C-alpha cells in the first residue's frame, strides 16, 4: 500500500464506519460517487413525493415533454432515462392511469408504440418546474460556480471513460 492511499481523507471512510483504509483512490472515488448519488437522489425523491411522482416517472414525463406533440417510441424512452428502468411499459402504465401520458400505435409500423405526454402531464410538469429548480439550487448552493463547472467536466470525463455492456 502506498503512502498516498494511506493518507487519503477520512471523510467517506468515517461516514461508512469503515475501519480499513480504501485500497485505492479509484475505490474511494467510486464509492464516494455512489454515496453522493444516493444522497442527492434521496433528497430529490422526497421532493417529488410532494407531487406524487417517483424519480423515474418524473424523468419519463420530462423526456415525453421534450419529444413534443408527436411523442417518441416507448423503447426510446428507456434509452433516454437517466437511471435505466427495465420495465418502461409498467412505468408508462402507471402514468397513463393517472392521465399524464397516452400511448398509440405507429402509423407506418403498427408494432411500434409511441408515448406522448398529455395536457395534464404538461400542467403537472409546469407546476413542478420552479419548485424543483429551486430545490436543485438549494442542494448545491454551497458549491461555487467554478467548482460546479469542474465537477461537470470531471463527471463527463468519468462517463466518457466507461463502457457499457
N, C-alpha and C positions, 0 to 999 in steps of 0.2 A: 504494500500500500504506500502510495506516495505522500509526501508532506502536504501537497495541495489538497488531496482528498481528506486527510485528517483535519485540516484547518478550515473545512467548509463551515458555513454558518450553521448554527444550531436551530434556527427558526423552524423549519419543517420537521426536523428530527425531534424537537421538543413537542411540537404540535401533534405529531403522530405517536408520541411517547415511545420513540424508538431508542433503545439503549446502545445499539451498534451503529457506528457511522455508516453513511451511504458508501457503497463500493466505488462509486464514480460520480463525477459531476453530471454526466449524462443521466444516471439513475435519479439523482436528486432533481434535476431539471424536469425530467419526465414525470416523476411523482408530484412535483410542485405544480406542473401544468394540469394534471388530473385533479388535484386537490382544489386548485383555483377555479377550474371549470365547474366542478361540483358546487363550490360555494356561490359562484355567480349564478349558476342555473337554479339553485335553490331559492335565491332571492327573487329572481325573475318569475319562477313558477308561483311563488307566494303572491306576487303582484297580479299575475294572470288569473289566479283564483278569484280575484275581485270581479272578473269579467266572465267567469265560468268556463275558462278555457285552460287547456294544458299547453305546454310549450310547443309540442308537435302540431297541435290543432292551430295555434296561432301562426306557426311557420307555414302551414299549408294554406291558410287564408291569405297570408301576405304574398305567397307565390301566385295564388289564383288572382289576387288583385293586380299584380304586376303583369299577368298574362293578358289582361284586357277582356273585352266582351266575348271574344272567340273562345277563350279558355285554352287549355292545353291537355294533351293526352295524360291520363292518370299516371301512366308509367313515368312520364317526365317529372311529375310532381315528386315522386320518390327520389329521382336523380338530383333534384334541386334542394332537397331538405338539408338543413344544417346538420341535424342529427338524424341519421338514417332510421327510417321506420319500415320494417319488413312487411307490414300489412297496411298499405296505403288504402286498400279497399275498405277495411274496417274503420280506419281513420275518417275517410270520406263519408261512410255510412253514418257515423255519429254527427258529423257536421251537417249532413243532409237532413237528418231527423230534426235538427234544430232550425232548419230552413236557411242555413248560412251558405250552402253550396247546392248546386244541382249537377246532374250528370246526364249525358246523352251520347248516343252512338254517332260515330263519324259518318259524314255523308259519302265520302269516297270509299272508306273501308269500314264496314259495319262492325268489324271485330274490335275497333279502337273505341275506347270510352273516353270522352272528354269531360273534364271538370271545369265548372265555371262558378265564380262567386256570385251570390245573389245580392239584391239590393239590401237585404237585412244584413248580410255579411259585410258589405261595404260600410253600412251605417255603424255596425259594431266596431270595425277597424278604425273608422273616423273618431269614434268615442275614445278608443284606446290610444290613438297616436300620441297625443300630448302627454297624458299621464305616464306612458311607458318611456317616451323620450326623456321626460324629467327624471324618472326613476333611473334610467341608464346613466344620465349625467351625475346623479347623486351617488351612484355606486362607485363611479370613477373620479369623483370630484377632487380627491386628494392627490391625483396623479397629474403632473404638468403636461401641457400640450406637447412639448418636446419629447417627454418620456412616452406619451401615448403613441406618437409617431414612431418612435424607436420600437415600442412593443409591437405595433402593427407590422413593421418591417421584419422584426425577428420572427414573429409567428408565421409570416408568409415564407420566410426562408426555411423554417422548420417544415411547413407543409410541402414546400417545393422539393425537399429532400427525401420525402417519404413516397413509398409506392403502395398502391392498394392491390388487394387480391390475395 
